[in-house]
Amino acid sequence: MWPVGDYAGRITPTASEASPAANTSYYTLWQTWANEAIVGEGEQRDIAVERLYACLSNQESILDLGELNLRTLPLLPA
C-alpha cells in the first residue's frame, strides 16, 4: 500500500496534468485514464478508479493499487 499525497518517490505528473482545469474533477480525469488502457495488457484500471474514488471520498490516507498490473498512474491529489 502507498500513502496518498506528497511523499518521497512520488511520480511527477506531466505539465498538462499538473494543473487540471478548476471545473474538471479528479473522477473525470481518472475515467479518461481508465479508458486509455491498452486492451489485452491486463491492467485493471476500472478497479483502480473505484479505489481512487473511494479513497478521495472517504479522505483515507492509504491507497492500495497493488496487484492491478498498472503500467502508469493517473494524476493524484497532493
URBEL-V90971 format. One record per residue. N is the residue number from 1. PHI is phi in whole degrees, 0 to 359 (none if undefined). PSI is psi in whole degrees, 0 to 359 (none if undefined). OMEGA is omega in whole degrees, -180 to 180 (none if undefined). Layout:
BEGIN
n=[N:N]
phi=[PHI:PHI]
psi=[PSI:PSI]
omega=[OMEGA:OMEGA]
END
This chain:
BEGIN
n=[1:2:3:4:5:6:7:8:9:10:11:12:13:14:15:16:17:18:19:20:21:22:23:24:25:26:27:28:29:30:31:32:33:34:35:36:37:38:39:40:41:42:43:44:45:46:47:48:49:50:51:52:53:54:55:56:57:58:59:60:61:62:63:64:65:66:67:68:69:70:71:72:73:74:75:76:77:78]
phi=[none:245:292:267:113:276:218:300:84:297:283:280:290:290:302:290:273:293:230:295:303:302:269:263:277:301:300:296:297:293:296:298:301:297:288:271:297:279:299:91:277:84:288:251:292:298:291:300:297:300:291:299:296:297:297:292:296:267:53:283:262:238:232:253:246:292:64:256:57:283:267:220:241:280:300:245:298:283]
psi=[145:141:148:139:203:109:160:139:9:140:122:128:158:168:321:335:339:330:76:151:146:328:3:122:157:322:318:317:318:322:319:314:316:321:345:4:143:124:135:356:345:8:140:64:330:319:321:317:319:316:320:314:316:318:314:315:322:3:43:152:352:135:122:109:17:156:18:1:37:133:335:167:149:176:132:146:146:none]
omega=[-179:175:179:176:-174:-178:179:180:-179:176:-178:179:176:-178:-179:179:-172:-177:179:179:-176:-177:179:-179:175:-178:178:178:-179:177:178:178:-180:-179:180:180:178:-179:177:-179:177:177:179:-176:179:177:178:180:177:-180:177:-179:179:180:-180:-178:-177:-180:179:-179:-180:178:-180:176:-180:176:179:178:-179:178:178:175:176:175:179:178:179:none]
END
